[in-house]
Amino acid sequence: MNRRRLLWWLLVVALLLAAGGAWQWRVARLRDTGGVPIGGGDAGGLPRAEASSEGFEPLPLQTAVDWAAKQRAGALLVSRHGHLLIDRYSSEVEADSLVDGGGMSDVLVLLAAGSAVPEHGLVSPAVEPFDPAQLSAAIAAASGRSFPQFLSRNVWQPLNASPARWLEPDVHARAIDWLRVAELLLHDGRFEGTQVVPPGWVQRVHPLRTAPGAEPFADSDMYYLRGHGSTRLWLSPRFDLVILSVADQALASDETRLPNMIVRALRERPGVSGTSLNDIVPGH
């Protein structure tokens, strides 16, 4: 091997080690984030169910799970009708790792504001996109509590979510607890039949509806939220479906492929009403 080739391979190895080190640092930070604690509930809810009982063909769904793993997704969670169907974690991300919400944290600020409007007379944000920092400060001023305290009492505990952390401006929470937030968005502010934020309030959330990919979303009603790095939370009101991928790098720079694979794994894809059976019969 000549000197130039040797130097080239040493450079490649160094880059790979640096990338791996960055990922390990990131996960270490997920496990011990510091910041301000957000008190949680009893971590109940999101009962498990077999994917086949929720209309999925096992083989196509497993193909999607395997594809995500090959793309180095740190975690993949899928729920339908409030039932947890898939929760796969890598060796780097564990079930109790705290995932940096990134842009998903802004949605929590807006949901908290929904509770502060009727309870404390907070002036509703009239201009959108809103400023999360200004709105969280306004919530604290109106309620007399710090924003993490208000979020804990009015949103996090009603969701029965585990304790989280606030590293302003982001909330760091377990992956499964971000699915609880998605349940509020899908069901007009309800979680397992309990109205956590006022009806109609979630319509103020303006998520992303188009994503980079080889094709559009297979479900034209699907939308998504961006977390830190390449973490994505996809939501389908039509199928009452939530998909969360925790990743530091883009899944092959194609953000429609994974949700499309999962949607197409459904045996039947009829339109459904906006009311979930889980809203009517909690724990279904």
DOBABA-922306 format. One record per residue (C-alpha): residue number from 1; residue in three letters; chain; x, y negated, z. Coordinates in steps of 0.001 Angstrom, whole numbers. Layout:
N
   marmar   pakol   banu         u         v         w
      NUM     ALA      A         X         Y         Z
...
This chain:
284
   marmar   pakol   banu         u         v         w
        1     MET      A         0         0         0
        2     ASN      A      1563     -3323     -1032
        3     ARG      A      1794     -6317      1309
        4     ARG      A     -1061     -8261      -337
        5     ARG      A     -3503     -5345       -40
        6     LEU      A     -2468     -4764      3587
        7     LEU      A     -3121     -8412      4451
        8     TRP      A     -6514     -8197      2700
        9     TRP      A     -7590     -5167      4745
       10     LEU      A     -6368     -6742      7970
       11     LEU      A     -8498     -9803      7183
       12     VAL      A    -11578     -7622      6531
       13     VAL      A    -11101     -5745      9804
       14     ALA      A    -10662     -9015     11703
       15     LEU      A    -13879    -10425     10260
       16     LEU      A    -15794     -7265     11163
       17     LEU      A    -14462     -7331     14702
       18     ALA      A    -15357    -10998     15023
       19     ALA      A    -18916    -10346     13841
       20     GLY      A    -19264     -7460     16268
       21     GLY      A    -17861     -9573     19083
       22     ALA      A    -20321    -12374     18343
       23     TRP      A    -23215     -9907     18461
       24     GLN      A    -21959     -8442     21742
       25     TRP      A    -21611    -11939     23204
       26     ARG      A    -25105    -12751     22067
       27     VAL      A    -26578     -9661     23731
       28     ALA      A    -24653    -10336     26939
       29     ARG      A    -26211    -13762     26926
       30     LEU      A    -29632    -12197     26407
       31     ARG      A    -29171    -10047     29494
       32     ASP      A    -27985    -12876     31750
       33     THR      A    -29219    -16138     30334
       34     GLY      A    -29166    -18349     33402
       35     GLY      A    -31511    -21287     33039
       36     VAL      A    -34733    -21890     34990
       37     PRO      A    -36860    -18869     35945
       38     ILE      A    -40412    -18475     34617
       39     GLY      A    -42422    -16365     37038
       40     GLY      A    -44246    -13439     35501
       41     GLY      A    -47164    -11169     36260
       42     ASP      A    -47310     -7425     36769
       43     ALA      A    -46149     -6640     33202
       44     GLY      A    -49347     -4734     32475
       45     GLY      A    -51251     -4700     29220
       46     LEU      A    -50348     -3548     25732
       47     PRO      A    -51311        82     26211
       48     ARG      A    -49562      2558     23951
       49     ALA      A    -51211      4480     21146
       50     GLU      A    -50129      6846     18407
       51     ALA      A    -49602      5041     15126
       52     SER      A    -51778      7609     13339
       53     SER      A    -54724      6700     15584
       54     GLU      A    -54375      3100     14395
       55     GLY      A    -54521      4002     10724
       56     PHE      A    -50848      4472      9812
       57     GLU      A    -49410      7203      7656
       58     PRO      A    -46442      8600      9639
       59     LEU      A    -43939      8993      6791
       60     PRO      A    -44205      5501      5243
       61     LEU      A    -44149      3934      8710
       62     GLN      A    -41057      5919      9679
       63     THR      A    -39426      4824      6423
       64     ALA      A    -39952      1201      7462
       65     VAL      A    -38514      1870     10935
       66     ASP      A    -35464      3594      9440
       67     TRP      A    -34936       767      6960
       68     ALA      A    -34943     -1814      9766
       69     ALA      A    -32371       242     11666
       70     LYS      A    -30110       382      8605
       71     GLN      A    -30336     -3407      8393
       72     ARG      A    -29053     -3572     11984
       73     ALA      A    -32231     -4880     13559
       74     GLY      A    -31580     -4984     17288
       75     ALA      A    -35201     -4125     18038
       76     LEU      A    -38421     -3430     16147
       77     LEU      A    -41846     -3581     17784
       78     VAL      A    -45217     -3030     16125
       79     SER      A    -48676     -3337     17676
       80     ARG      A    -52191     -3102     16306
       81     HIS      A    -55473     -3897     18068
       82     GLY      A    -53429     -4694     21154
       83     HIS      A    -51854     -1217     21195
       84     LEU      A    -48092      -814     21187
       85     LEU      A    -47232      1636     18409
       86     ILE      A    -43496      1204     17830
       87     ASP      A    -40809       -60     20185
       88     ARG      A    -37378       893     18916
       89     TYR      A    -34250      -617     20428
       90     SER      A    -30625      -385     19350
       91     SER      A    -27631       146     21589
       92     GLU      A    -27145     -3637     21649
       93     VAL      A    -30675     -4749     22588
       94     GLU      A    -32586     -3041     25370
       95     ALA      A    -36225     -3192     26466
       96     ASP      A    -35347     -5553     29324
       97     SER      A    -33072     -7823     27252
       98     LEU      A    -34270    -11409     27149
       99     VAL      A    -34714    -12510     23546
      100     ASP      A    -34103    -16157     22681
      101     GLY      A    -37425    -17363     21318
      102     GLY      A    -35913    -20097     19158
      103     GLY      A    -38775    -21669     17206
      104     MET      A    -41267    -19310     18879
      105     SER      A    -40665    -21310     22067
      106     ASP      A    -42329    -24353     20469
      107     VAL      A    -45537    -22362     20183
      108     LEU      A    -45430    -21694     23937
      109     VAL      A    -45181    -25433     24591
      110     LEU      A    -48278    -26005     22469
      111     LEU      A    -50175    -23174     24180
      112     ALA      A    -49281    -24610     27590
      113     ALA      A    -50569    -27994     26444
      114     GLY      A    -53907    -26360     25707
      115     SER      A    -54216    -25489     29398
      116     ALA      A    -53094    -28940     30509
      117     VAL      A    -55685    -30834     28474
      118     PRO      A    -58835    -29719     30397
      119     GLU      A    -57065    -29189     33746
      120     HIS      A    -54976    -32352     33961
      121     GLY      A    -56325    -34641     31267
      122     LEU      A    -53230    -34383     29121
      123     VAL      A    -53653    -36359     25927
      124     SER      A    -53856    -33872     23067
      125     PRO      A    -50991    -34164     20562
      126     ALA      A    -52521    -35932     17594
      127     VAL      A    -49517    -36035     15306
      128     GLU      A    -48120    -32814     13902
      129     PRO      A    -45539    -31474     13810
      130     PHE      A    -45361    -32353     17496
      131     ASP      A    -42176    -32938     19475
      132     PRO      A    -41753    -29956     21879
      133     ALA      A    -39431    -31867     24227
      134     GLN      A    -41832    -34798     24565
      135     LEU      A    -44826    -32501     24971
      136     SER      A    -43180    -30333     27665
      137     ALA      A    -42227    -33539     29535
      138     ALA      A    -45816    -34794     29230
      139     ILE      A    -47134    -31481     30623
      140     ALA      A    -44790    -31781     33607
      141     ALA      A    -45816    -35394     34245
      142     ALA      A    -49553    -34659     33987
      143     SER      A    -49479    -31514     36140
      144     GLY      A    -46927    -32535     38756
      145     ARG      A    -45037    -29290     38121
      146     SER      A    -41934    -28580     36122
      147     PHE      A    -42655    -27218     32680
      148     PRO      A    -41395    -23687     33574
      149     GLN      A    -43666    -23694     36654
      150     PHE      A    -46673    -24813     34630
      151     LEU      A    -45961    -22308     31860
      152     SER      A    -45671    -19529     34436
      153     ARG      A    -48964    -20325     36161
      154     ASN      A    -51076    -21125     33124
      155     VAL      A    -49731    -18861     30366
      156     TRP      A    -47081    -16373     31443
      157     GLN      A    -48842    -14857     34453
      158     PRO      A    -52240    -14585     32681
      159     LEU      A    -50382    -12635     29975
      160     ASN      A    -49014    -10251     32645
      161     ALA      A    -45602    -10891     31153
      162     SER      A    -42352    -10084     32939
      163     PRO      A    -40237    -12906     34382
      164     ALA      A    -38512    -14970     31715
      165     ARG      A    -36038    -17855     31622
      166     TRP      A    -36143    -21386     30241
      167     LEU      A    -32960    -22742     28722
      168     GLU      A    -34340    -26009     27455
      169     PRO      A    -35682    -26111     24800
      170     ASP      A    -35964    -22320     24382
      171     VAL      A    -37772    -19613     26335
      172     HIS      A    -35909    -16301     26705
      173     ALA      A    -38264    -13362     27220
      174     ARG      A    -38484     -9619     26657
      175     ALA      A    -39366     -8574     23127
      176     ILE      A    -42645     -6986     24227
      177     ASP      A    -43710    -10233     25917
      178     TRP      A    -43410    -12079     22625
      179     LEU      A    -46029     -9614     21374
      180     ARG      A    -48314    -10831     24175
      181     VAL      A    -47908    -14373     22860
      182     ALA      A    -48863    -13077     19401
      183     GLU      A    -52073    -11610     20891
      184     LEU      A    -53106    -15127     21945
      185     LEU      A    -52541    -16415     18431
      186     LEU      A    -54477    -13584     16803
      187     HIS      A    -57449    -13733     19180
      188     ASP      A    -58154    -17439     19572
      189     GLY      A    -56329    -17814     22858
      190     ARG      A    -57582    -14588     24487
      191     PHE      A    -55526    -11813     26007
      192     GLU      A    -57343     -8563     26802
      193     GLY      A    -60629    -10431     27031
      194     THR      A    -59341    -13309     29205
      195     GLN      A    -59409    -16794     27699
      196     VAL      A    -55913    -18109     28461
      197     VAL      A    -56063    -21290     26360
      198     PRO      A    -59221    -23079     25159
      199     PRO      A    -61042    -21640     22121
      200     GLY      A    -59902    -23234     18892
      201     TRP      A    -56643    -24496     20373
      202     VAL      A    -54417    -21996     18542
      203     GLN      A    -55539    -23559     15261
      204     ARG      A    -53097    -26349     16105
      205     VAL      A    -50251    -23914     15545
      206     HIS      A    -48988    -24292     11994
      207     PRO      A    -46921    -21177     11281
      208     LEU      A    -44986    -20313      8138
      209     ARG      A    -46930    -18537      5400
      210     THR      A    -44293    -18040      2716
      211     ALA      A    -40939    -16348      3211
      212     PRO      A    -37861    -15622      1105
      213     GLY      A    -38135    -12190      -436
      214     ALA      A    -38410    -10194     -3635
      215     GLU      A    -42209    -10394     -3476
      216     PRO      A    -44946    -12267     -1594
      217     PHE      A    -46515    -10835      1538
      218     ALA      A    -48623     -7758       782
      219     ASP      A    -51226     -9269      3118
      220     SER      A    -52047    -12724      1785
      221     ASP      A    -53224    -13823      5261
      222     MET      A    -49957    -12909      6987
      223     TYR      A    -47923    -15620      8662
      224     TYR      A    -44820    -15644     10821
      225     LEU      A    -42756    -17495     13399
      226     ARG      A    -38978    -17851     13413
      227     GLY      A    -37014    -16918     16507
      228     HIS      A    -33311    -17402     17125
      229     GLY      A    -31085    -16261     14265
      230     SER      A    -33056    -13844     12115
      231     THR      A    -35583    -12807     14764
      232     ARG      A    -39039    -12899     13166
      233     LEU      A    -42572    -12445     14489
      234     TRP      A    -45065    -11540     11731
      235     LEU      A    -48813    -11667     12407
      236     SER      A    -51715    -10351     10352
      237     PRO      A    -55166    -11509     11514
      238     ARG      A    -56798     -9348      8837
      239     PHE      A    -55341     -6132     10229
      240     ASP      A    -54912     -7283     13844
      241     LEU      A    -51254     -6401     13407
      242     VAL      A    -48068     -7779     14997
      243     ILE      A    -44494     -7010     13918
      244     LEU      A    -41408     -8264     15748
      245     SER      A    -37864     -7792     14483
      246     VAL      A    -35024     -8949     16735
      247     ALA      A    -31891     -9593     14696
      248     ASP      A    -28942    -11969     14525
      249     GLN      A    -28552    -11543     10781
      250     ALA      A    -31145    -11652      8016
      251     LEU      A    -32617     -8306      6999
      252     ALA      A    -30953     -8213      3591
      253     SER      A    -32088    -11835      3097
      254     ASP      A    -35549    -10457      2349
      255     GLU      A    -38097    -11481      4971
      256     THR      A    -41121     -9940      3276
      257     ARG      A    -39870     -6407      2696
      258     LEU      A    -40188     -5071      6255
      259     PRO      A    -43703     -6424      6953
      260     ASN      A    -44822     -5288      3498
      261     MET      A    -43543     -1765      4131
      262     ILE      A    -45482     -1632      7389
      263     VAL      A    -48698     -3056      5930
      264     ARG      A    -48536      -570      3058
      265     ALA      A    -48148      2271      5547
      266     LEU      A    -51780      1732      6562
      267     ARG      A    -54076      4431      5168
      268     GLU      A    -56833      1917      4507
      269     ARG      A    -56539     -1836      4371
      270     PRO      A    -60077     -3222      4564
      271     GLY      A    -60756     -6753      5720
      272     VAL      A    -61801     -7048      9358
      273     SER      A    -63580     -9683     11404
      274     GLY      A    -61685    -12076     13637
      275     THR      A    -62806    -10211     16763
      276     SER      A    -60661     -7356     18008
      277     LEU      A    -62128     -4402     19871
      278     ASN      A    -59463     -5139     22457
      279     ASP      A    -61171     -8487     23114
      280     ILE      A    -64467     -6757     23798
      281     VAL      A    -63122     -3722     25654
      282     PRO      A    -59825     -4694     27358
      283     GLY      A    -57240     -1938     27298
      284     HIS      A    -58790      -228     24261
